[in-house]
Every structure is written in structure tokens, then in C-alpha cells.
Amino acid sequence: MKRATKYLLVGVFTMVAGLAGQPGGPMVVTANAAVVEVQGFGASYGEWAARWWEWALSIPAAQNPILDQTGANCEQGQVGNVWFLAGTFGGSATRDCTIPSGKPLFLPLINNLGFSPTGNDTVIALRLLAADLINNVDTLTCTLDGAPCAANLFAFRAQSPIFEAIVRPGGLVAPKFYDPMVADGYWLLLVPLDTGAHVLEFGATTNNGFSTSVTYNLNVL
């Protein structure tokens, strides 16, 4: 925490808002996973980042997929047309997760959330705080069934628009209405996987010692 401004670090998905713009043009496609264009499944990467955080912050800590080491909570809050995968608050996790067929996957390699519990910071200040972690990323990884998810993962940085969230008692942060919030990070939106078993691994490290990694053993039905 800095002054009155908090920011959550969440490994594969880390909370921070930054200054980077949306990646432009079509994304890279590989044989195993197609990373969709910026306007994918009805929203930009930045808009999906905001929705991802609204999802993460809506779930109590006891059932939150970010804190889950086994994958038992991977279905929590999954109500939209895109399935959200979580990272960690640092360190590693191996999770088993069953996903319905036809669901694209949205996940953070690493991201950060900027927000102020007192409302005294400007949006620019929050974006600078959020970007601080993401600016120090030196390694990104993502493989699906052993093959790279994309040729250049550093092309997938995106910042969210301003958004808000209600955190209830027992949540990841103190319960209250948070406005404004902003997010920044490296994200991937993968097209629906074929039915059957898949292994998805992703994560990141920074030059100041933070690291996160997650292995998902996925069963698509």
C-alpha cells in the first residue's frame, strides 16, 4: 500500500492500472490456440480486463479462484459468455478445472489493479501506480498442450477503462463501493478449446522479484 492508495498483485493476474494502449490489429494465431482480435466476443481486451476484475472482486475470499490451489473454485461466478481463469497473488498453483465446450477463455498472464479506498487519488495517479509493476515485467509465458499460445506475448498488454466494483464482507479487500478503479496487464483471450483434456500453463516474472505461474489441467465437456 502507498499512502491511501491500494493495489493488489495477482500473479498470473495481478491488479494494476497502466498507461499502455490496446494492442492493435489481429492477434497471433497458433496451431493449438487462436488468440482472438482485440474486439473479441463483444468487447476489447481492456473491457474484458475490467469485467475480469469485477468478477474476481465479487467472490468471497473463501471461495475465490485466485486463492484456490486445486481448482475446486474455478466455476465460481462464471455467468457470462467468456470463461475467466485466475492467476495467483504470487507463487505457483496447479488447478483442475472442467469447462463447458464453446467457451472462450480470458486470462491474465500478469495484471495489476489501481484503486483508492478513500477516493483522494486521481485516475492518472492510479494508472501510474498500476503501471509500475507491469512496466517491470521481463518474462511472460503461456503454453497450451506444450505449444506457445502466441509468438509475442508482449504484444498483449492492455489497460482497462475506468470501472467500479462493490466488495462485500469477506472479500479480497475491505468491503465498500470502489470508484474509480483501473487495471493494467498482459492478457490473453483464447478461442474455445476442443472437447477433451488440455494443459494450459501461464505466468510472468518481473525484474524486481515478483513471479506467478499457474498450471490448469482443463477438461472441456
N, C-alpha and C positions, 0 to 999 in steps of 0.2 A: 504494500500500500504506500502511496505517496500522498502526503498531505491528506486531503479529504477525498481523494480520488482513488478508487479501487480498480484493479484489473486482474482478471482471472487467467491463469495459464493452464492450458489444457492440451498438453502433448499433441498427439495426432490432431486434436482440435484444441487450439489454445485461444483464449479470449484476448483480442486486441484489435483496435481500430487503426487503420493506417492510411497512407496517402496514395498508395498505388491505385491506378485506374483498372478498369475491367480489361482483361485480355481481349484482343480484337481478332475477328476472323474465325474461321473454322478451327477446331482443336485437332490435335494429332490423333490418328486412329491406328490401333494395333490389331493384330490378328485375334487377340483374346479379349480385349476390352476397348470399346469405342468411347472416347471421351467426347461428349456432345459439344455443340457450339455454345457460345455464351448465352444466347437466348434458348435455353434448353428446357423443354417440358413446361413452358409457360412463364418462365422467369429468368432473369440474368443470374450469373454467379453471385453477384453482390446481394441480390434479393433472396436467393436461396440461403446465403450466409445468415441474413437476418432471421429468416424463418427457422433455420437450424438452431440459432441461439434462443429464439422464443420457445422452441421445442425443448431444448436442454434445460432451460430455466424453469419450465413449467412442472418438471418432475421432481418429487421429493428426493432428498439425498439418499435415503434408504433404498430407493428403487432406481436411482439414476444410472443410466447406461455408462456414463463417464467413469463412475466409481466402481463399476462392475468388473470383476476379474475373470468371470467364467462365461459371460454371455447370457446368463439367466434373465437379465432385464432388457434384452435387445428389442423386445416388442413393445416396450413402454412408450405410450404416446404416438404410436405410428398410425396416423389417421389420414394422411394425405396421399397424393398420387406418386410421391417420391419417398423412398425409404432412407432414413437418416442413420448413419453409422457414427459411433463416437470414438474419440481418442482417449487419452489419459491426461491426468494432471501432471504428467512426468513419469518416467519409468515405462515398463512394458506390461502388456496383458495379452492373454490368449483366450479368445471367446468362441464359443459355438453358437451359431445363430441360424434359425430357419426363417427363410424369406419367401413370400408368395411370388410366383412367377409373374413376369410382366412389370415388375417394379424397378425403375432406375434407382441407382444408389448415389447419395450425396454424402461426401465425407471430407473432413479437414485433415490434410497432412500435418499442418500446424496452424493454429489461429489464435487470436487474442481479442479480448473484449474490453473496450474502454467505457467506463460509466462512473458517475459521481453520486455517492449516497446522499450528498447534501444539496446537489443541484447548483453548485457555485462555479463549476468549470465550464468553459465554452466548448463547443463541439470541436473546434480546432485543437484545443488543449487535449481533449480526449483522443482525437485521432493521432496526435503526436505521441501520446503515451502508448496507445495501442501499437503504433508502427515501430516503436523502439525494439520490441522483441523480434518482429518479423524482419526488420532490416538486418538483423544479425544471424539469420538463417544461413548456414553454409552447406547443409546436406538435406536432400529430400529423397525419399524412397517410396515406391509403390510397385508391387508386382501382383499379378493375378495368375494363379496356376503356374508360377515361375517365370512368366514373361512380363516385361516392363509395361506399365499402364500407359505410358506416353514417352515420347522421345526426349522431351524437355519439360520436366515438371516445374521449372522456374517460370514458365510461361503462364502459369495458372494462379497468379496472385490476384486477389480481388478484395475490394473494400465494400462494406455494406452501405446502404442508405441509412439515415437516422431511423431508429426504431425504438420501441418501448416494450416493457415487459412487466408483468405482475409476478412477484415471487411470494409464495405463501409460506407460512411457518413450516420449518423442516426442510427448506430448500437449500440450494447450493450457497446462497448468500442471505444476508439479513432480509426478512420479509418486508416488502414495501412495493410501491409502484415506482419503477425506474424509468426516467425520461429526462434527457436523451441517452441512448446507447448507440455505440458504433462498433463494428467488427472489421478485422483485417486478417488476412491469412492466405495460405495456399490451399486450394480446394480442388476436388475432382468430382465430376458428375458422370457416372458410368451408365451406359445403357443397360437395360435388363439383361441379366445373365441367363444362359441356357439352364434348363432344369438339370438337377443333379448336384454333385458336390464340387465345391470350389474352395481354393485357399487364397485369401486376399491379405497381403501384408503391406503396411504403410507406416510412415513416420518421418521424423525430422530431427536434426540437431542444430544447435546454434554455436557461434564461436565464443559464447560466454558460459558454456557448460550445460545448457538445458537440452534434454533429449526426451523423445517419446517414440514409442513403437507399439503397434498392435498387430496381432495375427488373428484374422477371422476365418474360422472353419465354417463356411457357408453351405447350407443345404437349401437349394431352391426347389420349391414344390409347385 
